[in-house]
Amino acid sequence: RHTWLTILTLTWGFALFAQSPKIDSLKKELNKNSLSDTGKIRLYLQLSKLFIKQDIDSAKYYVSIASNFAHSINNAEAIVSCYMSEGNVAYETGDFENAIKNYNIAITTNPKHSKRVLAEYYSSMGLTYWQMEEFAKGEYYFKLCLKSYLELNDNQKISTTYNNLGSLYGSEDKTTLASEYFYKALKIKELLGDSLGI
């Protein structure tokens, strides 16, 4: 985890520069009169996601606008996305209890979720419990996430989840298990032609 955080810190300036055109493009898109309400919510959430690693206040601002908008038009799917995004913002600020609260509200707001939405929920819960060093809960949610992505046959996400499990086991000094899952992640990355992406 510490190595990853170091990489993020070193590349922050480059990421800010690289994402600025995308941010500008999304802001211009928001000004189009033809944009639907759900389209606006989607763009606000995209802006929040882009800002989350570089300007947390802006990330909070855009997710707040999206959430208010989603509730005003009573769009259940958009409301779920907003709660997940609010959870992600809370996670980034280290407010893990609030992150879990928002993730759980998201998943109970609309009981008819797709398998992919559930997988994202499980992944978010796993990451949060891992950061809280509640490793048993983190493992539980990562394995639910893995099951979902295996059923979806999403190799990219399967590899990421194997890597997350490897990192979690590494945090517990379970080196044999960690190595096993890192190896599984690497083999899929190699098949995808992205062995450096692990």
C-alpha positions in Angstrom: 0.0 0.0 0.0 2.8 2.4 0.9 4.6 1.8 -2.4 1.4 2.6 -4.3 0.8 5.7 -2.3 4.4 6.8 -3.1 3.8 6.3 -6.8 0.6 8.3 -6.6 2.4 11.2 -4.9 5.2 11.2 -7.4 2.9 11.2 -10.4 0.3 13.6 -9.0 1.6 16.6 -11.0 1.6 14.6 -14.2 -1.9 13.3 -13.5 -3.2 16.8 -12.9 -1.8 18.0 -16.2 -3.0 15.0 -18.1 -6.6 15.2 -16.7 -7.1 19.0 -17.2 -8.2 18.7 -20.8 -10.7 16.0 -19.8 -12.0 18.2 -17.0 -12.4 21.1 -19.4 -14.2 18.9 -21.9 -16.7 17.7 -19.3 -17.4 21.2 -18.1 -18.1 22.3 -21.6 -20.4 19.3 -22.1 -22.4 20.4 -19.0 -23.2 23.7 -20.7 -25.1 22.0 -23.6 -28.8 22.7 -23.5 -29.6 19.3 -25.1 -28.1 17.4 -22.2 -30.6 15.2 -20.3 -30.9 15.3 -16.5 -29.3 11.9 -16.1 -26.5 13.0 -18.5 -25.7 15.9 -16.3 -25.6 13.7 -13.2 -23.2 11.3 -15.1 -20.9 14.2 -15.9 -20.9 15.6 -12.4 -19.9 12.2 -11.1 -17.2 11.9 -13.7 -15.8 15.3 -12.6 -15.9 14.1 -9.0 -14.0 11.0 -10.0 -11.3 13.0 -11.9 -10.8 15.4 -8.9 -10.8 12.8 -6.2 -7.0 12.2 -6.2 -6.0 15.9 -6.7 -8.7 18.2 -5.2 -10.9 16.5 -2.7 -13.0 19.6 -2.1 -13.9 19.8 -5.8 -14.7 16.1 -5.7 -17.1 16.6 -2.8 -18.6 19.6 -4.6 -19.5 17.8 -7.8 -20.8 14.7 -6.1 -23.0 16.9 -3.9 -24.5 18.6 -7.0 -25.0 15.2 -8.6 -26.7 13.8 -5.4 -29.0 16.7 -5.0 -30.0 16.5 -8.7 -30.6 12.7 -8.6 -32.8 13.0 -5.5 -34.7 15.9 -7.1 -35.7 13.8 -10.1 -36.0 10.6 -8.0 -33.8 8.6 -10.3 -33.0 5.4 -8.3 -30.1 4.3 -10.5 -28.5 7.7 -10.3 -29.0 7.9 -6.5 -27.2 4.6 -6.1 -24.3 5.9 -8.2 -24.2 9.1 -6.1 -24.0 7.2 -2.8 -21.2 5.0 -4.2 -19.4 8.2 -5.2 -19.9 9.8 -1.8 -18.5 6.6 -0.3 -15.4 6.9 -2.6 -14.9 10.5 -1.5 -15.2 9.5 2.2 -12.7 6.7 1.6 -10.2 9.1 0.1 -10.4 11.4 3.1 -9.9 8.4 5.5 -13.4 8.6 6.8 -13.9 4.8 6.4 -17.0 4.5 8.6 -18.8 7.0 6.5 -17.6 5.3 3.3 -19.1 2.0 4.5 -22.3 3.8 5.5 -22.7 5.3 2.0 -21.8 2.0 0.2 -24.4 0.2 2.3 -27.1 2.9 1.6 -26.3 2.6 -2.1 -26.8 -1.2 -2.2 -30.0 -1.1 -0.2 -31.6 1.9 -2.1 -32.4 -0.2 -5.1 -32.5 -4.0 -4.5 -32.4 -4.8 -8.2 -28.7 -4.3 -9.0 -26.8 -5.7 -11.9 -24.0 -8.2 -11.1 -21.4 -5.6 -12.1 -22.8 -3.0 -9.6 -22.7 -5.6 -6.9 -19.1 -6.4 -7.8 -18.1 -2.8 -7.5 -19.9 -2.6 -4.1 -18.1 -5.7 -2.9 -14.7 -4.3 -4.1 -15.3 -0.9 -2.4 -16.2 -2.7 0.9 -13.2 -4.9 0.7 -10.8 -2.0 0.1 -12.3 -0.1 3.0 -12.2 -2.9 5.5 -8.6 -3.6 4.4 -7.6 0.0 5.1 -9.3 -0.3 8.5 -7.2 -3.5 9.1 -10.4 -5.6 9.5 -8.8 -8.2 7.3 -11.4 -11.0 7.7 -14.2 -8.6 6.5 -11.9 -7.3 3.7 -11.2 -10.9 2.5 -14.9 -11.7 2.7 -15.9 -8.9 0.4 -13.0 -9.3 -2.0 -14.0 -13.0 -2.5 -17.6 -12.0 -3.2 -16.2 -9.5 -5.7 -14.0 -12.1 -7.3 -17.0 -14.5 -7.6 -19.0 -11.8 -9.4 -16.2 -10.9 -11.8 -15.5 -14.6 -12.6 -19.2 -15.0 -13.5 -19.0 -11.8 -15.7 -15.7 -13.2 -17.2 -14.1 -9.8 -16.7 -10.4 -10.7 -16.8 -9.2 -7.2 -16.1 -11.3 -6.9 -12.9 -10.5 -10.5 -11.9 -6.8 -9.7 -12.1 -7.3 -6.5 -10.0 -9.2 -8.5 -7.4 -6.5 -11.2 -7.2 -4.0 -8.4 -6.7 -6.1 -6.9 -3.9 -6.4 -10.2 -2.2 -2.6 -10.6 -2.5 -2.1 -7.2 -0.9 -4.5 -8.0 1.9 -2.7 -11.3 2.7 0.6 -9.4 2.5 -0.7 -7.0 5.1 -1.4 -10.0 7.4 2.1 -11.4 6.7 0.5 -14.4 4.9 3.3 -14.5 2.4 2.4 -17.8 0.7 -1.2 -16.8 0.1 -0.1 -13.3 -1.0 2.4 -14.8 -3.5 -0.3 -17.2 -4.8 -2.8 -14.4 -5.6 -0.1 -12.0 -7.0 0.9 -14.8 -9.3 -2.7 -15.4 -10.4 -3.0 -11.6 -11.1 0.2 -11.5 -13.1 -0.7 -14.5 -15.3 -4.0 -12.7 -16.3 -2.1 -9.5 -16.9 0.3 -11.3 -19.2 -2.6 -12.8 -21.1 -4.0 -9.3 -21.5 -0.6 -7.9 -22.6 -0.3 -5.8 -19.5 2.2 -7.4 -17.2 3.4 -4.0 -16.1 0.0 -3.0 -15.0 0.0 -5.1 -11.8 
